[in-house]
Amino acid sequence: MKPGPLVEWDPPRTAKALLVCLPHAGSGAFQFRTWQELLGPDIALLAVQLPGRENRWREEPATGMAQVLDELAPAVAARLDLPYFVYGHSMGALVGYELARVLGREYGRWPSGFVASASRAPDDQGEASDTPRLTDRQLVDELVAEGVVPAAVGANSRLAAAVARPLRGDNAICDSYAPPGEDALLPCPLGAWRGQDDAGVTDDHIRKWPAWSAAAGTVRTFPGDHFYPLADPLRVTAELRAFVLGQLSPHG
């Protein structure tokens, strides 16, 4: 059977909410493998697996946001039997934001909360990359230097070669992205998170995210760099659990 865009690991039958998790550029769903157990029995994790990586390696990577959403939105919508939340890291935050808008506008299912991690806001994405002119090695080295690809990837030549193809697709998604105009605000609480040592996503950058919600917005800073969730998944999942359960029971 052809792998789909969602990966789950023994979701608890006692779950009160779904948490859709989207990874950073060039990466895949399996970085969230341990999170289901860490999140506990009240939250079921749905990890997003875009084509061209991990168990979808044989597929061509997507190169546009619409292409991603055309596959992802109906797959997620089919699983929404509970209140759901979206967590996206780096590029995953941008895709997660657009996913939430599609699910709300086209399926009538807005998320109960959204967390944008280590990402600039939709209207603050910066200049287009020069990915097309770079070799695979140059591409990975440049993104490692910018702090948007883990250093361990650049240090392993085989791993670097493996991520170059999906990275090109992901960069194309970001380069061609145009922020929405009307109906851009999410109607749910929004958390904007970053690592304190992340030079590419500064405090000024992350503070622009709450303006994209019509509800409450909060900003949090964690120890670490752009990849702080990989370094301390226990702390990050604890914060996600508190965010989710806090929205489900806002009065305790």
Backbone as CSV, one residue per row, in Angstrom:
resi,resn,N_x,N_y,N_z,CA_x,CA_y,CA_z,C_x,C_y,C_z
1,MET,0.841,-1.194,0.000,0.000,0.000,0.000,0.884,1.255,0.000
2,LYS,0.521,2.229,-0.819,1.284,3.467,-0.911,1.171,4.250,0.383
3,PRO,2.310,4.675,0.956,2.258,5.463,2.194,1.490,6.763,1.985
4,GLY,0.768,7.181,2.993,0.006,8.413,2.919,0.692,9.560,3.624
5,PRO,0.043,10.716,3.697,0.668,11.910,4.273,0.606,11.995,5.789
6,LEU,-0.010,11.005,6.446,-0.107,11.028,7.898,0.487,9.760,8.488
7,VAL,1.202,9.917,9.588,1.791,8.782,10.292,1.330,8.846,11.745
8,GLU,0.917,7.689,12.279,0.484,7.606,13.673,1.197,6.438,14.344
9,TRP,1.376,6.558,15.663,2.008,5.493,16.436,1.126,5.167,17.636
10,ASP,0.300,4.145,17.488,-0.559,3.673,18.577,-1.302,4.821,19.254
11,PRO,-2.152,5.534,18.524,-2.893,6.641,19.142,-3.773,6.135,20.290
12,PRO,-3.790,6.836,21.405,-4.564,6.368,22.557,-6.065,6.449,22.321
13,ARG,-6.770,5.429,22.752,-8.230,5.430,22.626,-8.888,6.432,23.556
14,THR,-8.133,6.895,24.542,-8.657,7.851,25.513,-8.429,9.298,25.098
15,ALA,-7.937,9.519,23.881,-7.576,10.871,23.445,-8.777,11.805,23.453
16,LYS,-8.522,13.027,23.912,-9.527,14.084,23.912,-9.298,15.074,22.780
17,ALA,-8.132,14.984,22.162,-7.782,15.929,21.100,-6.758,15.303,20.174
18,LEU,-6.690,15.833,18.956,-5.684,15.447,17.973,-4.670,16.576,17.847
19,LEU,-3.394,16.211,17.719,-2.334,17.191,17.507,-1.629,16.871,16.202
20,VAL,-1.800,17.733,15.202,-1.169,17.575,13.897,0.197,18.241,13.949
21,CYS,1.268,17.471,13.708,2.632,17.982,13.818,3.308,17.988,12.449
22,LEU,3.848,19.130,12.068,4.506,19.291,10.770,5.978,19.615,10.962
23,PRO,6.881,18.878,10.301,8.322,19.032,10.517,8.928,20.173,9.713
24,HIS,10.213,20.428,10.000,10.952,21.468,9.296,11.326,21.007,7.878
25,ALA,11.819,21.920,7.084,12.166,21.642,5.692,13.184,20.513,5.589
26,GLY,12.972,19.644,4.612,13.883,18.538,4.357,13.697,17.356,5.269
27,SER,12.850,17.505,6.278,12.693,16.452,7.273,11.354,15.744,7.106
28,GLY,11.137,14.729,7.966,9.937,13.932,7.855,9.267,13.679,9.190
29,ALA,8.260,12.818,9.137,7.397,12.578,10.285,8.095,11.871,11.437
30,PHE,9.131,11.100,11.142,9.662,10.208,12.174,10.446,10.926,13.270
31,GLN,10.685,12.225,13.116,11.269,12.967,14.230,10.282,13.070,15.396
32,PHE,9.003,12.827,15.122,7.977,12.872,16.159,7.663,11.493,16.750
33,ARG,8.462,10.506,16.396,8.165,9.117,16.792,7.987,8.966,18.295
34,THR,8.798,9.641,19.100,8.716,9.479,20.551,7.673,10.379,21.195
35,TRP,7.120,11.297,20.432,6.237,12.304,21.026,4.904,11.743,21.500
36,GLN,4.399,10.707,20.838,3.099,10.186,21.256,3.127,9.745,22.722
37,GLU,4.152,9.002,23.093,4.260,8.565,24.480,4.449,9.749,25.419
38,LEU,5.232,10.747,24.997,5.482,11.908,25.842,4.240,12.769,26.023
39,LEU,3.380,12.803,25.027,2.171,13.616,25.116,1.127,13.031,26.052
40,GLY,1.192,11.732,26.282,0.272,11.111,27.216,-1.017,10.627,26.584
41,PRO,-1.920,10.081,27.405,-3.102,9.396,26.890,-4.233,10.309,26.441
42,ASP,-4.095,11.628,26.656,-5.193,12.534,26.302,-5.064,13.126,24.902
43,ILE,-3.915,12.907,24.256,-3.656,13.545,22.964,-3.162,12.514,21.960
44,ALA,-3.812,12.465,20.799,-3.370,11.592,19.710,-2.585,12.412,18.702
45,LEU,-1.410,11.941,18.353,-0.519,12.672,17.454,-0.694,12.201,16.014
46,LEU,-0.839,13.162,15.114,-0.853,12.902,13.673,0.369,13.611,13.087
47,ALA,1.365,12.850,12.662,2.580,13.438,12.108,2.468,13.507,10.585
48,VAL,2.834,14.636,10.028,2.726,14.856,8.584,3.983,14.363,7.883
49,GLN,3.765,13.577,6.831,4.855,13.054,6.007,4.671,13.542,4.574
50,LEU,5.439,14.527,4.180,5.360,15.007,2.809,6.092,14.045,1.878
51,PRO,5.772,14.046,0.582,6.440,13.131,-0.351,7.919,13.439,-0.510
52,GLY,8.690,12.398,-0.846,10.105,12.576,-1.132,11.025,12.357,0.037
53,ARG,10.515,11.815,1.152,11.361,11.591,2.322,10.884,10.363,3.096
54,GLU,11.818,9.763,3.821,11.532,8.624,4.698,10.710,7.556,3.961
55,ASN,9.564,7.168,4.475,8.827,6.079,3.832,8.129,6.506,2.540
56,ARG,8.294,7.774,2.134,7.758,8.246,0.853,8.899,8.694,-0.079
57,TRP,10.058,8.092,0.125,11.268,8.488,-0.592,11.115,8.374,-2.106
58,ARG,10.417,7.376,-2.596,10.314,7.136,-4.036,9.438,8.170,-4.750
59,GLU,8.686,8.947,-4.003,7.803,9.939,-4.611,8.553,11.251,-4.851
60,GLU,8.108,11.993,-5.841,8.695,13.289,-6.119,8.249,14.301,-5.066
61,PRO,9.171,15.087,-4.531,8.783,16.105,-3.547,7.827,17.128,-4.151
62,ALA,6.940,17.646,-3.330,6.064,18.727,-3.765,6.879,20.000,-3.920
63,THR,6.429,20.880,-4.789,7.156,22.126,-5.029,6.275,23.368,-4.861
64,GLY,5.030,23.188,-4.457,4.124,24.319,-4.266,3.171,24.060,-3.116
65,MET,2.743,25.119,-2.452,1.858,24.978,-1.298,0.529,24.332,-1.674
66,ALA,-0.030,24.720,-2.815,-1.312,24.153,-3.229,-1.214,22.646,-3.431
67,GLN,-0.095,22.199,-3.979,0.137,20.765,-4.193,0.144,20.014,-2.857
68,VAL,0.794,20.601,-1.856,0.824,19.992,-0.527,-0.575,19.915,0.065
69,LEU,-1.309,21.022,0.003,-2.615,21.092,0.653,-3.653,20.223,-0.044
70,ASP,-3.541,20.073,-1.349,-4.493,19.232,-2.079,-4.467,17.788,-1.580
71,GLU,-3.299,17.315,-1.172,-3.200,15.964,-0.639,-3.452,15.932,0.865
72,LEU,-2.901,16.907,1.565,-2.886,16.849,3.025,-4.236,17.183,3.647
73,ALA,-4.905,18.210,3.160,-6.131,18.669,3.806,-7.215,17.584,3.877
74,PRO,-7.542,16.893,2.781,-8.573,15.853,2.899,-8.163,14.700,3.803
75,ALA,-6.865,14.381,3.838,-6.400,13.303,4.711,-6.587,13.673,6.174
76,VAL,-6.252,14.906,6.522,-6.440,15.348,7.905,-7.926,15.481,8.225
77,ALA,-8.695,16.046,7.304,-10.131,16.231,7.535,-10.824,14.906,7.848
78,ALA,-10.374,13.837,7.209,-10.986,12.521,7.436,-10.714,11.987,8.836
79,ARG,-9.734,12.564,9.525,-9.377,12.103,10.875,-9.932,12.996,11.978
80,LEU,-10.674,14.015,11.637,-11.084,14.996,12.639,-12.360,14.579,13.367
81,ASP,-12.217,13.550,14.192,-13.326,13.120,15.026,-13.239,13.706,16.430
82,LEU,-12.222,14.522,16.665,-12.006,15.183,17.943,-11.555,16.620,17.678
83,PRO,-11.603,17.497,18.689,-10.978,18.808,18.514,-9.517,18.627,18.123
84,TYR,-9.016,19.496,17.259,-7.638,19.312,16.818,-6.829,20.592,16.975
85,PHE,-5.513,20.389,17.067,-4.544,21.462,17.208,-3.463,21.242,16.164
86,VAL,-2.773,22.306,15.795,-1.711,22.219,14.798,-0.420,22.778,15.397
87,TYR,0.651,22.002,15.258,1.987,22.446,15.639,2.890,22.295,14.420
88,GLY,3.536,23.384,14.018,4.451,23.321,12.888,5.772,23.953,13.247
89,HIS,6.865,23.295,12.852,8.198,23.807,13.152,8.868,24.309,11.877
90,SER,9.349,25.540,11.914,10.038,26.163,10.785,9.118,26.172,9.557
91,MET,9.496,25.580,8.435,8.606,25.540,7.290,7.285,24.878,7.634
92,GLY,7.316,23.928,8.561,6.096,23.244,8.980,5.064,24.189,9.561
93,ALA,5.511,25.301,10.159,4.562,26.277,10.694,3.812,26.971,9.570
94,LEU,4.514,27.284,8.493,3.876,27.939,7.348,2.858,27.000,6.700
95,VAL,3.253,25.741,6.499,2.324,24.759,5.928,1.155,24.519,6.887
96,GLY,1.457,24.441,8.188,0.399,24.216,9.165,-0.601,25.351,9.217
97,TYR,-0.118,26.576,9.096,-1.014,27.731,9.065,-1.957,27.651,7.866
98,GLU,-1.415,27.342,6.689,-2.257,27.249,5.497,-3.198,26.045,5.574
99,LEU,-2.727,24.949,6.168,-3.585,23.782,6.365,-4.778,24.147,7.247
100,ALA,-4.527,24.859,8.336,-5.610,25.266,9.238,-6.631,26.129,8.510
101,ARG,-6.161,27.010,7.647,-7.085,27.868,6.903,-7.943,27.057,5.938
102,VAL,-7.352,26.088,5.255,-8.122,25.258,4.326,-9.146,24.421,5.093
103,LEU,-8.721,23.814,6.191,-9.641,22.987,6.964,-10.796,23.821,7.522
104,GLY,-10.512,25.052,7.877,-11.569,25.915,8.385,-12.506,26.400,7.301
105,ARG,-11.945,26.911,6.205,-12.758,27.505,5.153,-13.505,26.462,4.337
106,GLU,-12.831,25.372,3.992,-13.423,24.414,3.059,-14.106,23.225,3.745
107,TYR,-13.722,22.922,4.968,-14.300,21.775,5.671,-15.064,22.183,6.928
108,GLY,-15.059,23.466,7.248,-15.768,23.933,8.425,-15.170,23.460,9.735
109,ARG,-13.866,23.139,9.747,-13.214,22.631,10.937,-11.968,23.451,11.252
110,TRP,-12.157,24.493,12.030,-11.018,25.297,12.458,-10.327,24.616,13.623
111,PRO,-9.012,24.781,13.746,-8.324,24.181,14.892,-8.709,24.878,16.192
112,SER,-8.524,24.172,17.290,-8.761,24.761,18.608,-7.541,25.528,19.099
113,GLY,-6.426,25.380,18.409,-5.210,26.105,18.755,-4.138,25.838,17.719
114,PHE,-3.203,26.777,17.599,-2.130,26.662,16.605,-0.832,27.130,17.243
115,VAL,0.245,26.366,17.031,1.566,26.752,17.534,2.525,26.853,16.355
116,ALA,3.099,28.042,16.170,4.121,28.271,15.154,5.474,28.280,15.851
117,SER,6.330,27.351,15.483,7.624,27.192,16.139,8.759,27.524,15.169
118,ALA,9.693,28.379,15.617,10.907,28.690,14.851,10.602,29.095,13.417
119,SER,9.623,29.964,13.260,9.202,30.379,11.923,8.885,31.867,11.905
120,ARG,9.177,32.485,10.787,8.722,33.848,10.573,7.256,33.823,10.146
121,ALA,6.556,34.913,10.390,5.140,35.009,10.051,4.947,34.963,8.534
122,PRO,3.724,34.681,8.072,3.477,34.527,6.635,3.914,35.719,5.780
123,ASP,3.817,36.935,6.319,4.196,38.112,5.538,5.627,38.552,5.802
124,ASP,6.411,37.686,6.447,7.778,38.054,6.831,8.752,36.926,6.495
125,GLN,8.546,36.295,5.343,9.325,35.108,4.993,10.719,35.409,4.455
126,GLY,10.984,36.641,4.101,12.308,36.976,3.610,12.446,36.783,2.114
127,GLU,13.674,36.919,1.621,13.938,36.844,0.188,13.948,35.390,-0.301
128,ALA,13.683,35.223,-1.585,13.736,33.895,-2.194,15.172,33.369,-2.154
129,SER,15.291,32.046,-2.048,16.610,31.421,-1.977,17.230,31.302,-3.372
130,ASP,18.519,30.939,-3.389,19.197,30.707,-4.667,19.433,29.218,-4.874
131,THR,18.506,28.405,-4.382,18.639,26.954,-4.433,18.957,26.397,-5.817
132,PRO,18.292,26.847,-6.890,18.516,26.220,-8.198,19.962,26.231,-8.676
133,ARG,20.731,27.229,-8.302,22.104,27.320,-8.812,23.105,26.536,-7.960
134,LEU,22.686,25.983,-6.849,23.591,25.303,-5.928,23.647,23.804,-6.192
135,THR,24.818,23.225,-5.992,24.913,21.765,-5.988,24.272,21.253,-4.701
136,ASP,24.036,19.935,-4.632,23.440,19.373,-3.429,24.298,19.663,-2.203
137,ARG,25.618,19.493,-2.350,26.506,19.733,-1.219,26.483,21.200,-0.795
138,GLN,26.501,22.111,-1.774,26.450,23.540,-1.463,25.122,23.910,-0.792
139,LEU,24.043,23.313,-1.275,22.729,23.599,-0.704,22.681,23.219,0.773
140,VAL,23.101,22.010,1.080,23.070,21.547,2.469,24.002,22.382,3.333
141,ASP,25.212,22.644,2.830,26.174,23.432,3.600,25.634,24.834,3.891
142,GLU,24.996,25.438,2.911,24.465,26.789,3.096,23.359,26.793,4.148
143,LEU,22.470,25.796,4.093,21.360,25.747,5.041,21.827,25.377,6.445
144,VAL,22.880,24.579,6.531,23.478,24.311,7.842,24.055,25.601,8.416
145,ALA,24.746,26.359,7.571,25.341,27.624,8.020,24.278,28.615,8.467
146,GLU,23.120,28.582,7.822,22.026,29.470,8.190,21.261,28.973,9.412
147,GLY,21.567,27.742,9.836,20.924,27.202,11.019,19.561,26.595,10.785
148,VAL,19.184,26.338,9.524,17.867,25.781,9.235,17.920,24.299,8.863
149,VAL,19.108,23.736,8.869,19.315,22.292,8.734,20.274,21.884,9.849
150,PRO,19.972,20.806,10.578,20.853,20.410,11.680,22.283,20.151,11.225
151,ALA,23.246,20.531,12.055,24.658,20.362,11.710,25.006,18.899,11.486
152,ALA,24.322,18.000,12.187,24.591,16.569,12.039,24.298,16.092,10.628
153,VAL,23.353,16.728,9.960,23.030,16.359,8.582,24.191,16.724,7.663
154,GLY,24.729,17.923,7.823,25.829,18.351,6.988,27.097,17.561,7.215
155,ALA,27.253,17.021,8.422,28.469,16.274,8.750,28.455,14.858,8.205
156,ASN,27.308,14.398,7.747,27.164,13.038,7.232,26.871,13.125,5.743
157,SER,27.827,12.749,4.903,27.679,12.942,3.462,26.488,12.164,2.890
158,ARG,26.256,10.964,3.388,25.130,10.175,2.880,23.797,10.791,3.304
159,LEU,23.734,11.272,4.526,22.515,11.919,5.002,22.279,13.230,4.264
160,ALA,23.350,13.974,4.025,23.230,15.229,3.286,22.686,14.989,1.880
161,ALA,23.182,13.939,1.229,22.695,13.616,-0.114,21.223,13.224,-0.092
162,ALA,20.811,12.547,0.988,19.425,12.080,1.080,18.436,13.224,1.272
163,VAL,18.866,14.279,1.984,17.924,15.365,2.266,17.929,16.455,1.201
164,ALA,18.916,16.443,0.302,19.017,17.521,-0.683,17.784,17.572,-1.581
165,ARG,17.294,16.423,-2.015,16.137,16.414,-2.931,14.881,16.990,-2.272
166,PRO,14.460,16.507,-1.084,13.292,17.134,-0.471,13.529,18.589,-0.078
167,LEU,14.777,18.937,0.252,15.064,20.329,0.570,14.794,21.247,-0.613
168,ARG,15.143,20.785,-1.811,14.884,21.607,-2.998,13.378,21.828,-3.179
169,GLY,12.601,20.776,-2.986,11.160,20.928,-3.089,10.603,21.856,-2.033
170,ASP,11.084,21.700,-0.794,10.596,22.533,0.298,10.983,23.993,0.094
171,ASN,12.199,24.227,-0.386,12.602,25.607,-0.669,11.746,26.225,-1.764
172,ALA,11.372,25.406,-2.756,10.506,25.906,-3.822,9.136,26.288,-3.271
173,ILE,8.639,25.508,-2.302,7.358,25.827,-1.664,7.447,27.186,-0.984
174,CYS,8.522,27.403,-0.239,8.688,28.666,0.482,8.925,29.834,-0.473
175,ASP,9.735,29.606,-1.504,10.067,30.685,-2.436,8.850,31.164,-3.217
176,SER,7.921,30.260,-3.507,6.746,30.622,-4.300,5.559,31.023,-3.438
177,TYR,5.736,31.007,-2.124,4.618,31.294,-1.227,4.254,32.776,-1.231
178,ALA,2.971,33.046,-1.328,2.460,34.409,-1.234,1.500,34.460,-0.051
179,PRO,1.706,35.362,0.906,0.828,35.418,2.084,-0.593,35.781,1.686
180,PRO,-1.565,35.294,2.433,-2.965,35.558,2.092,-3.351,36.997,2.361
181,GLY,-4.438,37.414,1.736,-4.958,38.753,1.964,-6.136,38.703,2.913
182,GLU,-7.340,38.584,2.353,-8.548,38.555,3.179,-8.687,37.218,3.901
183,ASP,-9.433,37.259,4.997,-9.722,36.052,5.777,-8.443,35.334,6.193
184,ALA,-7.442,36.098,6.588,-6.152,35.501,6.908,-6.022,35.089,8.372
185,LEU,-6.838,35.647,9.252,-6.682,35.397,10.678,-7.288,34.053,11.089
186,LEU,-6.573,33.351,11.935,-7.114,32.137,12.525,-8.003,32.529,13.705
187,PRO,-9.131,31.834,13.904,-10.038,32.206,14.988,-9.713,31.518,16.310
188,CYS,-8.511,30.957,16.424,-8.143,30.179,17.607,-6.929,30.782,18.298
189,PRO,-6.685,30.421,19.555,-5.462,30.870,20.228,-4.215,30.426,19.469
190,LEU,-3.191,31.279,19.493,-1.968,31.026,18.744,-0.762,31.177,19.668
191,GLY,0.107,30.181,19.644,1.370,30.249,20.356,2.508,30.429,19.367
192,ALA,3.403,31.356,19.640,4.572,31.599,18.791,5.816,31.285,19.615
193,TRP,6.566,30.259,19.214,7.687,29.755,19.997,8.978,29.852,19.196
194,ARG,10.097,30.054,19.918,11.408,30.072,19.274,12.483,29.651,20.264
195,GLY,13.652,29.279,19.724,14.814,29.030,20.547,15.571,30.325,20.756
196,GLN,16.060,30.559,21.952,16.679,31.852,22.263,17.948,32.124,21.459
197,ASP,18.591,31.069,20.949,19.819,31.249,20.185,19.600,31.127,18.682
198,ASP,18.361,31.210,18.249,18.025,31.093,16.830,18.232,32.444,16.150
199,ALA,19.343,32.573,15.404,19.656,33.845,14.753,18.755,34.125,13.563
200,GLY,18.176,33.074,12.956,17.342,33.253,11.774,15.911,33.621,12.082
201,VAL,15.453,33.280,13.280,14.102,33.637,13.722,14.268,34.352,15.063
202,THR,14.342,35.656,15.004,14.618,36.461,16.188,13.349,36.709,16.992
203,ASP,13.532,37.367,18.127,12.379,37.725,18.949,11.438,38.656,18.189
204,ASP,12.008,39.589,17.417,11.167,40.486,16.617,10.365,39.707,15.582
205,HIS,10.991,38.705,14.967,10.277,37.889,13.979,9.111,37.150,14.610
206,ILE,9.359,36.462,15.729,8.333,35.592,16.301,7.164,36.396,16.859
207,ARG,7.429,37.638,17.261,6.368,38.466,17.828,5.377,38.968,16.777
208,LYS,5.645,38.726,15.526,4.697,39.098,14.472,3.600,38.051,14.284
209,TRP,3.823,36.840,14.803,2.848,35.763,14.601,1.494,36.010,15.281
210,PRO,1.430,36.489,16.528,0.115,36.643,17.156,-0.862,37.510,16.384
211,ALA,-0.366,38.411,15.549,-1.254,39.253,14.746,-2.042,38.448,13.722
212,TRP,-1.656,37.193,13.518,-2.352,36.341,12.550,-3.456,35.514,13.199
213,SER,-3.796,35.846,14.422,-4.911,35.196,15.115,-5.898,36.251,15.590
214,ALA,-7.184,35.944,15.480,-8.219,36.831,16.003,-8.480,36.561,17.477
215,ALA,-7.816,35.544,18.025,-7.969,35.180,19.427,-6.688,35.553,20.177
216,ALA,-6.487,34.929,21.314,-5.315,35.249,22.133,-4.037,34.750,21.467
217,GLY,-2.953,35.509,21.632,-1.649,35.115,21.119,-0.597,35.223,22.203
218,THR,0.269,34.226,22.286,1.334,34.233,23.282,2.669,33.936,22.611
219,VAL,3.744,34.457,23.181,5.093,34.249,22.658,5.918,33.569,23.739
220,ARG,6.649,32.505,23.357,7.492,31.769,24.290,8.887,31.605,23.706
221,THR,9.881,31.668,24.579,11.266,31.435,24.184,11.817,30.264,24.974
222,PHE,12.451,29.326,24.282,13.014,28.128,24.885,14.533,28.170,24.814
223,PRO,15.222,27.515,25.705,16.668,27.370,25.559,16.989,26.605,24.271
224,GLY,18.053,27.016,23.582,18.456,26.289,22.381,18.398,27.130,21.132
225,ASP,18.715,26.485,20.013,18.772,27.175,18.731,17.529,26.866,17.901
226,HIS,17.678,26.906,16.587,16.543,26.680,15.696,15.911,25.304,15.902
227,PHE,16.701,24.361,16.370,16.208,22.987,16.532,16.012,22.616,17.998
228,TYR,15.566,23.567,18.781,15.360,23.314,20.203,14.404,22.153,20.492
229,PRO,13.374,21.874,19.658,12.511,20.725,19.970,13.235,19.386,19.855
230,LEU,14.210,19.302,18.946,14.963,18.062,18.811,15.889,17.865,20.000
231,ALA,16.385,18.969,20.558,17.315,18.892,21.678,16.614,18.590,22.991
232,ASP,15.380,19.048,23.141,14.663,18.865,24.409,13.198,18.521,24.150
233,PRO,12.931,17.344,23.570,11.547,16.988,23.261,10.667,16.844,24.500
234,LEU,11.256,16.489,25.630,10.472,16.331,26.855,9.838,17.659,27.259
235,ARG,10.633,18.715,27.228,10.109,20.032,27.604,9.097,20.535,26.584
236,VAL,9.398,20.365,25.310,8.508,20.886,24.273,7.170,20.152,24.293
237,THR,7.188,18.836,24.430,5.919,18.098,24.475,5.134,18.423,25.739
238,ALA,5.819,18.697,26.832,5.114,19.109,28.052,4.395,20.439,27.825
239,GLU,5.051,21.361,27.124,4.430,22.647,26.823,3.268,22.480,25.844
240,LEU,3.447,21.599,24.871,2.347,21.334,23.936,1.155,20.711,24.655
241,ARG,1.428,19.781,25.535,0.348,19.157,26.303,-0.406,20.208,27.124
242,ALA,0.335,21.103,27.766,-0.302,22.151,28.555,-1.120,23.089,27.666
243,PHE,-0.595,23.402,26.482,-1.317,24.268,25.551,-2.628,23.624,25.108
244,VAL,-2.561,22.358,24.715,-3.751,21.656,24.230,-4.787,21.508,25.333
245,LEU,-4.384,20.966,26.460,-5.345,20.716,27.533,-5.853,22.018,28.135
246,GLY,-5.036,23.070,28.070,-5.492,24.357,28.556,-6.616,24.942,27.712
247,GLN,-6.588,24.682,26.414,-7.664,25.148,25.546,-8.916,24.287,25.699
248,LEU,-8.730,22.999,25.969,-9.882,22.126,26.154,-10.610,22.426,27.463
249,SER,-9.816,22.817,28.486,-10.396,23.129,29.805,-9.849,24.478,30.276
250,PRO,-10.273,25.573,29.633,-9.687,26.874,29.933,-9.911,27.370,31.351
251,HIS,-10.862,26.760,32.033,-11.138,27.199,33.406,-10.681,26.151,34.415
252,GLY,-9.783,25.228,33.923,-9.217,24.234,34.835,-10.051,22.994,34.960
